[in-house]
Amino acid sequence: MKTSLAIFALTALALAAASPAAAKGCLKGAVVGGVAGHYAGHHGVLAAAAGCLYGRHRANEQERQQQTQTRAPAGQEKM
């Protein structure tokens, strides 16, 4: 069981590292998840992978929100 979890975690980290330009949020999430997982039951690698995925999701969500805020709503353009 531990071996399969370790393989899954390493695969997830390898896929996340495959696109270095899109790694915004991954490192911070991985560090926080790894530390929390280590203290919560010695599952640091698995928690780091989950933290990386969550950090990427959160960064993408914030970027999308910033893009929609910079655009003027339809019909309210400046004259």
Buried (B, 14 or more C-beta within 10 A) or exposed (E): EEEEEEEEBEEBBEEBEEEEEEBBBBBBBBBBBBBBBBEEEEBBBBBBBBBBBBBBEBBEEEEEEEEEEEEEEEEEEEE
